[in-house]
């Protein structure tokens, strides 16, 4: 019964995403769904992966790495694990950078020189590259992570000059009124305009805009999101963190 409910929720989210892309006049292939499996068991993730989902987002480094080990170790899910693209969408402390750098398909939350430098050191050692997004604090909220919009150009210039193993792909945000429908849309529009400005400044394509969650992703798609991060509407309410 639980597996069936997960499959039904996942199918409904896909239908909503199809409709949002159609309403915005965009190709469905232009928007990637990131299924946010934070705090949910590896078994639930496997059910959604078996239904066709490829991209999964995790907020906590150790949890993400343990789920990968668990899925890879079980004969029933090892082949599924091999096809998953893992995204780090939570704040990364610089001391955990060695665990993250080179281990994820995309890190959505680069927001400081300190983190960039720590990741770069690890990538040099591993002779690897790491695709990243700059996390932008679009609301200027002191309690949230993310670089303030006005400070982004300086951080981006630093990363491009000093961190050649970081592959900057675009921007990410978590607006002040996340999951609140159209109330978040002006913040999504701001991130898109900021991305366009940074494209010119840096001379990079910056193809990715990671924005939009369960309650507001239709507005994010209308404003140009290329990735939407959906957790609750797929996996249900999050269990308490132990």
C-alpha positions in Angstrom: 0.0 0.0 0.0 2.8 2.4 0.9 4.6 1.8 -2.4 1.4 2.3 -4.4 0.8 5.7 -2.6 4.3 6.8 -3.4 3.8 5.9 -7.0 0.5 7.8 -7.2 2.0 10.9 -5.6 4.9 10.8 -8.0 2.6 10.4 -11.0 0.5 13.4 -9.8 3.6 15.6 -9.5 4.7 14.6 -13.1 1.2 15.6 -14.3 1.5 19.0 -12.5 4.9 19.5 -14.0 3.6 18.6 -17.5 0.8 21.1 -17.1 3.1 23.9 -15.7 5.4 23.5 -18.7 2.5 23.6 -21.1 1.0 26.7 -19.5 4.4 28.4 -19.7 4.8 27.4 -23.3 7.9 25.4 -22.5 9.2 22.0 -23.5 8.8 19.4 -20.7 12.4 18.4 -21.4 13.6 21.9 -20.4 12.6 21.3 -16.7 14.2 18.6 -14.6 12.4 17.2 -11.5 14.6 16.8 -8.4 12.9 14.4 -6.0 13.9 15.6 -2.5 14.2 12.5 -0.4 15.6 14.2 2.7 14.9 12.2 5.9 12.9 9.5 4.0 14.3 6.0 4.0 16.3 4.5 1.1 13.4 2.1 0.5 11.1 5.0 -0.4 13.7 6.5 -2.7 14.0 3.1 -4.4 10.3 3.0 -5.1 10.4 6.4 -6.9 13.5 5.5 -8.7 11.9 2.3 -10.0 9.0 4.5 -11.3 11.5 6.3 -13.5 12.9 9.1 -11.4 16.6 9.8 -11.9 17.5 13.0 -10.0 17.3 12.9 -6.2 18.2 15.8 -3.8 19.5 15.4 -0.3 20.1 18.0 2.4 22.5 16.2 4.7 25.8 14.9 3.6 26.1 11.8 5.7 22.5 10.8 5.1 23.0 11.1 1.4 26.2 9.0 1.4 24.6 6.4 3.6 21.6 6.0 1.3 23.9 5.5 -1.6 25.7 2.7 0.3 22.5 1.1 1.4 21.0 1.1 -2.1 24.2 -0.2 -3.8 24.6 -3.0 -1.2 21.2 -4.5 -1.7 20.9 -6.7 -4.8 17.3 -5.5 -5.4 18.3 -1.9 -5.6 22.0 -1.9 -6.8 21.1 -1.4 -10.5 18.7 1.5 -9.6 21.4 3.2 -7.5 23.8 3.0 -10.5 21.4 5.1 -12.6 20.7 7.8 -10.0 22.0 11.4 -10.2 22.5 12.8 -6.7 22.1 16.4 -5.9 23.3 18.2 -2.7 20.6 20.8 -2.1 21.4 21.6 1.6 23.9 24.0 3.2 27.4 22.5 3.2 29.7 23.3 6.0 33.3 23.9 4.8 34.6 21.1 7.0 32.4 18.7 5.1 33.5 19.9 1.7 35.9 16.9 1.3 32.9 14.5 1.5 30.9 16.5 -1.0 33.4 17.6 -3.7 33.3 15.2 -6.6 30.6 13.0 -5.0 27.5 14.7 -6.4 26.1 15.2 -9.9 25.4 18.8 -8.8 26.0 20.9 -5.7 23.2 23.5 -5.6 24.5 25.5 -2.5 27.8 27.1 -3.1 27.6 30.4 -1.2 31.0 31.4 0.1 34.7 31.7 -0.6 35.5 29.4 2.3 33.4 26.6 0.9 34.7 27.1 -2.6 38.3 27.0 -1.4 37.6 23.8 0.7 36.0 22.1 -2.3 38.7 23.2 -4.6 41.4 21.7 -2.4 39.7 18.3 -2.4 39.1 18.4 -6.1 42.8 19.1 -6.8 43.7 16.1 -4.7 41.2 13.9 -6.5 41.9 15.4 -10.0 38.2 15.8 -10.4 35.6 18.5 -11.2 32.4 19.4 -9.5 29.4 21.1 -11.1 28.0 23.7 -8.8 25.3 26.4 -8.5 25.6 29.6 -6.5 22.9 29.7 -3.8 21.5 33.2 -3.7 19.7 34.6 -0.6 17.1 36.5 -2.7 15.3 37.8 0.4 18.4 39.1 2.2 17.5 37.1 5.2 20.1 37.0 7.9 19.1 33.6 9.2 19.4 31.9 5.8 22.4 30.6 3.9 23.2 31.9 0.5 25.1 34.8 -0.9 23.4 38.2 -1.0 22.5 39.2 -4.6 24.8 42.3 -4.4 27.8 40.1 -3.3 27.3 37.5 -6.0 29.5 39.1 -8.7 32.5 39.3 -6.3 32.1 35.7 -5.2 31.7 34.5 -8.8 34.8 36.4 -10.0 36.8 34.8 -7.1 35.6 31.3 -7.9 36.3 31.6 -11.6 39.8 32.9 -10.9 40.9 30.7 -8.0 38.8 27.5 -8.2 39.2 26.0 -11.7 37.9 22.6 -10.6 34.4 24.1 -9.8 32.2 24.1 -12.9 29.6 26.9 -12.4 26.3 26.0 -14.0 23.9 28.6 -12.7 22.0 29.8 -9.7 19.7 28.4 -7.0 17.4 30.1 -4.4 15.0 29.4 -1.6 12.8 32.5 -1.4 11.5 33.9 1.9 7.9 32.7 1.1 8.8 29.3 -0.2 6.0 26.9 -1.0 3.6 29.8 -1.0 2.3 29.8 -4.5 2.5 33.0 -6.5 3.9 35.0 -3.5 7.3 33.5 -4.4 7.1 34.4 -8.1 8.8 37.8 -7.8 11.8 36.1 -6.2 12.0 33.6 -9.0 11.9 36.5 -11.5 14.7 38.2 -9.6 16.9 35.1 -9.8 16.4 34.7 -13.5 17.3 38.4 -14.1 20.3 38.0 -11.9 21.4 34.9 -13.9 21.1 36.8 -17.1 23.3 39.6 -15.7 25.9 37.1 -14.6 25.9 35.4 -18.0 27.1 38.7 -19.5 29.6 39.4 -16.7 31.2 36.0 -16.6 30.9 35.0 -20.3 29.4 31.7 -19.3 26.1 30.1 -20.4 24.8 29.4 -16.8 22.1 27.2 -18.1 20.6 26.1 -14.8 18.1 27.8 -12.5 17.2 25.7 -9.5 14.0 27.1 -8.0 10.5 26.1 -7.0 9.2 23.5 -4.5 6.0 21.6 -3.9 3.8 24.6 -3.3 5.1 27.1 -5.8 6.9 25.3 -8.6 4.4 26.3 -11.3 5.4 29.9 -10.8 9.1 28.9 -10.9 8.5 27.1 -14.2 6.8 30.2 -15.6 9.8 32.3 -14.6 12.4 30.0 -16.2 13.3 27.3 -13.7 15.3 24.4 -15.2 15.1 22.4 -12.0 12.3 22.2 -9.5 12.9 20.5 -6.1 9.9 18.5 -4.9 9.8 16.6 -1.7 6.6 16.5 0.3 4.2 16.1 -2.6 6.1 12.9 -3.6 7.3 11.4 -0.3 4.7 12.9 2.1 5.5 14.7 5.4 9.1 14.4 6.5 9.9 12.2 9.5 11.5 13.9 12.4 15.3 14.1 12.3 16.8 11.8 14.9 
